[in-house]
Amino acid sequence: MHATFASFEAAAKQKGFEEVLTKDWAPSLSLDVHSHPFDVEAQVISGDMTLIVEGYPTHLSAGQSFQLAANVPHSEVYGAGGATVWIARRHPKTP
């Protein structure tokens, strides 16, 4: 777990992540199944969320992190208080 955004960003950039940002998610927001064309490494900073991959839900609260490979179908459900998440994105290299 990273204590500061600067620490999270530095570690992500060392791993080759090009984009690092903070995202605030609305309370009780539910995102249907979708995918992204980039790898994700993220840390929940406040609130909570549930990440559902292949039908398996993982509940995440402040201080917990997760990784998700590019193009993996998933859905997201945010808690009653919403969530703030630090997100790093890395686009796969094309041959």
MDTraj code that builds the backbone (N, CA, C; nanometers):
import mdtraj as md
import numpy as np

residues = "MET HIS ALA THR PHE ALA SER PHE GLU ALA ALA ALA LYS GLN LYS GLY PHE GLU GLU VAL LEU THR LYS ASP TRP ALA PRO SER LEU SER LEU ASP VAL HIS SER HIS PRO PHE ASP VAL GLU ALA GLN VAL ILE SER GLY ASP MET THR LEU ILE VAL GLU GLY TYR PRO THR HIS LEU SER ALA GLY GLN SER PHE GLN LEU ALA ALA ASN VAL PRO HIS SER GLU VAL TYR GLY ALA GLY GLY ALA THR VAL TRP ILE ALA ARG ARG HIS PRO LYS THR PRO".split()
xyz = np.array([
    [0.0844, -0.1182, 0.0000],
    [0.0000, 0.0000, 0.0000],
    [0.0886, 0.1241, 0.0000],
    [0.0467, 0.2224, -0.0756],
    [0.1207, 0.3479, -0.0832],
    [0.0513, 0.4529, 0.0024],
    [0.1294, 0.5271, 0.0784],
    [0.0739, 0.6282, 0.1682],
    [0.0398, 0.7581, 0.0961],
    [0.1061, 0.7836, -0.0170],
    [0.0813, 0.9081, -0.0902],
    [0.0626, 0.8788, -0.2387],
    [-0.0049, 0.9714, -0.3061],
    [-0.0228, 0.9583, -0.4508],
    [0.1133, 0.9608, -0.5198],
    [0.2040, 1.0456, -0.4716],
    [0.3369, 1.0556, -0.5331],
    [0.4094, 0.9214, -0.5278],
    [0.3985, 0.8506, -0.4170],
    [0.4605, 0.7187, -0.4034],
    [0.3963, 0.6178, -0.4985],
    [0.2629, 0.6189, -0.5057],
    [0.1901, 0.5303, -0.5972],
    [0.2319, 0.5586, -0.7412],
    [0.2356, 0.6862, -0.7776],
    [0.2706, 0.7253, -0.9139],
    [0.4129, 0.6834, -0.9495],
    [0.5078, 0.7072, -0.8588],
    [0.6479, 0.6710, -0.8855],
    [0.6622, 0.5206, -0.9051],
    [0.5976, 0.4418, -0.8208],
    [0.6059, 0.2960, -0.8325],
    [0.5423, 0.2486, -0.9633],
    [0.4286, 0.3071, -0.9995],
    [0.3609, 0.2690, -1.1235],
    [0.4471, 0.3020, -1.2449],
    [0.5082, 0.4181, -1.2464],
    [0.5903, 0.4585, -1.3615],
    [0.7142, 0.3702, -1.3730],
    [0.7686, 0.3236, -1.2603],
    [0.8817, 0.2307, -1.2645],
    [0.8411, 0.0980, -1.3282],
    [0.7140, 0.0625, -1.3173],
    [0.6627, -0.0617, -1.3764],
    [0.6161, -0.0418, -1.5205],
    [0.6309, 0.0794, -1.5745],
    [0.5958, 0.1038, -1.7135],
    [0.4548, 0.1558, -1.7375],
    [0.3846, 0.1945, -1.6317],
    [0.2513, 0.2532, -1.6491],
    [0.2683, 0.3973, -1.6967],
    [0.1971, 0.4335, -1.8035],
    [0.2148, 0.5655, -1.8630],
    [0.1263, 0.6720, -1.7999],
    [0.0080, 0.6327, -1.7570],
    [-0.0905, 0.7291, -1.7077],
    [-0.1283, 0.6928, -1.5642],
    [-0.1232, 0.7914, -1.4747],
    [-0.1598, 0.7698, -1.3353],
    [-0.2538, 0.8823, -1.2946],
    [-0.3687, 0.8456, -1.2366],
    [-0.4686, 0.9467, -1.2036],
    [-0.5486, 0.9085, -1.0798],
    [-0.6226, 1.0061, -1.0291],
    [-0.7159, 0.9849, -0.9187],
    [-0.8559, 0.9933, -0.9752],
    [-0.9403, 0.8983, -0.9385],
    [-1.0779, 0.8971, -0.9887],
    [-1.1732, 0.8869, -0.8706],
    [-1.2734, 0.9739, -0.8684],
    [-1.3787, 0.9707, -0.7670],
    [-1.5022, 0.9081, -0.8296],
    [-1.5562, 0.8039, -0.7641],
    [-1.6736, 0.7337, -0.8140],
    [-1.7942, 0.7675, -0.7283],
    [-1.9072, 0.7881, -0.7920],
    [-2.0309, 0.8285, -0.7252],
    [-2.0851, 0.7168, -0.6345],
    [-2.1543, 0.7548, -0.5275],
    [-2.2170, 0.6557, -0.4400],
    [-2.3121, 0.5635, -0.5158],
    [-2.3028, 0.4360, -0.4844],
    [-2.3921, 0.3322, -0.5381],
    [-2.3894, 0.3197, -0.6906],
    [-2.2845, 0.3695, -0.7543],
    [-2.2708, 0.3583, -0.8993],
    [-2.2444, 0.2132, -0.9371],
    [-2.3104, 0.1677, -1.0413],
    [-2.2910, 0.0319, -1.0916],
    [-2.2538, 0.0403, -1.2390],
    [-2.1399, -0.0172, -1.2754],
    [-2.0946, -0.0177, -1.4144],
    [-2.1087, -0.1585, -1.4693],
    [-2.1849, -0.1725, -1.5774],
    [-2.2062, -0.3025, -1.6401],
    [-2.0754, -0.3589, -1.6943],
    [-2.0811, -0.4812, -1.7384],
    [-1.9626, -0.5497, -1.7897],
    [-1.9001, -0.4682, -1.9040],
    [-1.7702, -0.4481, -1.8922],
    [-1.6938, -0.3744, -1.9924],
    [-1.5479, -0.4187, -1.9816],
    [-1.4635, -0.3688, -2.0693],
    [-1.3200, -0.3959, -2.0624],
    [-1.2454, -0.2704, -2.1056],
    [-1.1152, -0.2712, -2.0821],
    [-1.0298, -0.1573, -2.1174],
    [-0.9141, -0.2078, -2.2037],
    [-0.8647, -0.1249, -2.2948],
    [-0.7527, -0.1673, -2.3795],
    [-0.6169, -0.1462, -2.3111],
    [-0.6152, -0.1424, -2.1786],
    [-0.4918, -0.1196, -2.1028],
    [-0.4950, -0.2006, -1.9735],
    [-0.3750, -0.2308, -1.9225],
    [-0.3608, -0.2939, -1.7919],
    [-0.3893, -0.1895, -1.6849],
    [-0.4430, -0.2341, -1.5724],
    [-0.4734, -0.1432, -1.4615],
    [-0.4086, -0.1952, -1.3337],
    [-0.3507, -0.1042, -1.2608],
    [-0.3093, -0.1303, -1.1228],
    [-0.3721, -0.0172, -1.0427],
    [-0.4451, -0.0494, -0.9368],
    [-0.5208, 0.0534, -0.8657],
    [-0.5193, 0.0301, -0.7154],
    [-0.5405, 0.1382, -0.6429],
    [-0.5501, 0.1329, -0.4971],
    [-0.6697, 0.2145, -0.4531],
    [-0.7570, 0.1526, -0.3732],
    [-0.8734, 0.2228, -0.3188],
    [-0.8245, 0.3115, -0.2044],
    [-0.8585, 0.4392, -0.2109],
    [-0.8117, 0.5359, -0.1116],
    [-0.9181, 0.5637, -0.0065],
    [-1.0422, 0.5725, -0.0493],
    [-1.1522, 0.5917, 0.0454],
    [-1.2761, 0.5250, -0.0105],
    [-1.3689, 0.4923, 0.0775],
    [-1.4912, 0.4254, 0.0358],
    [-1.4660, 0.2789, 0.0080],
    [-1.5530, 0.2197, -0.0727],
    [-1.5380, 0.0793, -0.1080],
    [-1.6028, 0.0504, -0.2417],
    [-1.5667, -0.0649, -0.2962],
    [-1.6179, -0.1075, -0.4257],
    [-1.6134, -0.2589, -0.4333],
    [-1.6866, -0.3126, -0.5288],
    [-1.6793, -0.4548, -0.5597],
    [-1.6430, -0.4668, -0.7066],
    [-1.5377, -0.5426, -0.7332],
    [-1.4916, -0.5698, -0.8689],
    [-1.5340, -0.7131, -0.9013],
    [-1.6052, -0.7314, -1.0118],
    [-1.6550, -0.8633, -1.0485],
    [-1.5877, -0.9068, -1.1788],
    [-1.5107, -1.0162, -1.1706],
    [-1.4396, -1.0712, -1.2858],
    [-1.4786, -1.2177, -1.2990],
    [-1.5272, -1.2546, -1.4176],
    [-1.5703, -1.3918, -1.4455],
    [-1.6706, -1.4419, -1.3406],
    [-1.7590, -1.3527, -1.2973],
    [-1.8622, -1.3898, -1.2014],
    [-1.8173, -1.3932, -1.0566],
    [-1.6897, -1.3675, -1.0314],
    [-1.6364, -1.3710, -0.8948],
    [-1.6204, -1.2292, -0.8398],
    [-1.6978, -1.1936, -0.7374],
    [-1.6861, -1.0597, -0.6792],
    [-1.5711, -1.0512, -0.5782],
    [-1.5017, -0.9400, -0.5821],
    [-1.3981, -0.9096, -0.4838],
    [-1.4324, -0.7751, -0.4234],
    [-1.4587, -0.7734, -0.2923],
    [-1.4889, -0.6480, -0.2236],
    [-1.3579, -0.5828, -0.1831],
    [-1.3458, -0.4549, -0.2156],
    [-1.2244, -0.3787, -0.1859],
    [-1.2608, -0.2542, -0.1068],
    [-1.1856, -0.2286, -0.0010],
    [-1.2082, -0.1077, 0.0784],
    [-1.0779, -0.0291, 0.0867],
    [-1.0839, 0.0862, 0.1504],
    [-0.9685, 0.1764, 0.1585],
    [-0.8434, 0.1011, 0.2024],
    [-0.7359, 0.1233, 0.1273],
    [-0.6084, 0.0598, 0.1569],
    [-0.5810, -0.0649, 0.0745],
    [-0.6827, -0.1174, 0.0082],
    [-0.6624, -0.2381, -0.0716],
    [-0.6370, -0.2029, -0.2177],
    [-0.5693, -0.2942, -0.2864],
    [-0.5363, -0.2683, -0.4264],
    [-0.5754, -0.3876, -0.5128],
    [-0.5748, -0.3642, -0.6443],
    [-0.6045, -0.4710, -0.7389],
    [-0.5347, -0.4439, -0.8709],
    [-0.5204, -0.5506, -0.9487],
    [-0.4648, -0.5421, -1.0828],
    [-0.5655, -0.6049, -1.1777],
    [-0.5668, -0.5552, -1.2992],
    [-0.6562, -0.6084, -1.4014],
    [-0.5847, -0.5979, -1.5358],
    [-0.5737, -0.7086, -1.6055],
    [-0.5071, -0.7090, -1.7363],
    [-0.5961, -0.6435, -1.8419],
    [-0.5340, -0.5972, -1.9469],
    [-0.6075, -0.5368, -2.0592],
    [-0.7073, -0.6355, -2.1165],
    [-0.8206, -0.5824, -2.1582],
    [-0.9258, -0.6560, -2.2285],
    [-0.9967, -0.7629, -2.1461],
    [-0.9841, -0.7596, -2.0135],
    [-1.0544, -0.8550, -1.9281],
    [-1.1930, -0.7986, -1.8961],
    [-1.2994, -0.8675, -1.9350],
    [-1.4347, -0.8204, -1.9037],
    [-1.4563, -0.8193, -1.7514],
    [-1.5155, -0.7125, -1.7031],
    [-1.5417, -0.6986, -1.5598],
    [-1.6538, -0.5980, -1.5387],
    [-1.7104, -0.5981, -1.4195],
    [-1.8068, -0.4958, -1.3816],
    [-1.7646, -0.4409, -1.2458],
    [-1.8209, -0.3262, -1.2110],
    [-1.7840, -0.2575, -1.0877],
    [-1.9099, -0.2068, -1.0190],
    [-1.9122, -0.2181, -0.8864],
    [-2.0213, -0.1634, -0.8066],
    [-1.9577, -0.0868, -0.6918],
    [-1.9943, 0.0393, -0.6776],
    [-1.9364, 0.1244, -0.5740],
    [-2.0299, 0.1325, -0.4543],
    [-1.9719, 0.1453, -0.3361],
    [-2.0481, 0.1457, -0.2122],
    [-2.1340, 0.2692, -0.1937],
    [-2.2097, 0.2689, -0.0852],
    [-2.3037, 0.3772, -0.0553],
    [-2.2353, 0.5122, -0.0405],
    [-2.1074, 0.5116, -0.0053],
    [-2.0328, 0.6368, 0.0089],
    [-1.9466, 0.6679, -0.1116],
    [-1.9586, 0.5888, -0.2184],
    [-1.8723, 0.6085, -0.3341],
    [-1.7317, 0.5608, -0.3039],
    [-1.6363, 0.6016, -0.3855],
    [-1.4972, 0.5619, -0.3640],
    [-1.4042, 0.6566, -0.4383],
    [-1.2843, 0.6706, -0.3822],
    [-1.1755, 0.7393, -0.4498],
    [-1.0692, 0.6336, -0.4749],
    [-1.0217, 0.6279, -0.6000],
    [-0.9275, 0.5230, -0.6392],
    [-0.8121, 0.5867, -0.7160],
    [-0.6884, 0.5481, -0.6794],
    [-0.5717, 0.5845, -0.7591],
    [-0.5586, 0.4777, -0.8660],
    [-0.5419, 0.5197, -0.9914],
    [-0.5411, 0.4266, -1.1039],
    [-0.4184, 0.4511, -1.1913],
    [-0.3482, 0.3420, -1.2246],
    [-0.2370, 0.3480, -1.3194],
    [-0.2774, 0.2667, -1.4415],
    [-0.2482, 0.3196, -1.5589],
    [-0.2846, 0.2542, -1.6849],
    [-0.1596, 0.2317, -1.7701],
    [-0.1517, 0.1103, -1.8259],
    [-0.0381, 0.0762, -1.9130],
    [-0.0945, 0.0080, -2.0378],
    [-0.0686, 0.0665, -2.1536],
    [-0.1150, 0.0085, -2.2791],
    [-0.0171, -0.1005, -2.3224],
    [-0.0708, -0.2183, -2.3569],
    [0.0164, -0.3275, -2.4009],
    [0.0961, -0.2872, -2.5250],
    [0.2156, -0.3385, -2.5324],
    [0.3006, -0.3118, -2.6501],
    [0.2463, -0.3900, -2.7690],
    [0.2440, -0.3262, -2.8835],
    [0.1995, -0.3942, -3.0053],
    [0.3227, -0.4380, -3.0832],
    [0.3170, -0.5586, -3.1399],
    [0.4359, -0.6102, -3.2132],
    [0.4640, -0.5319, -3.3394],
])
top = md.Topology()
chain = top.add_chain()
for i, resn in enumerate(residues, 1):
    res = top.add_residue(resn, chain, resSeq=i)
    for name in ("N", "CA", "C"):
        top.add_atom(name, md.element.get_by_symbol(name[0]), res)
traj = md.Trajectory(xyz[None], top)
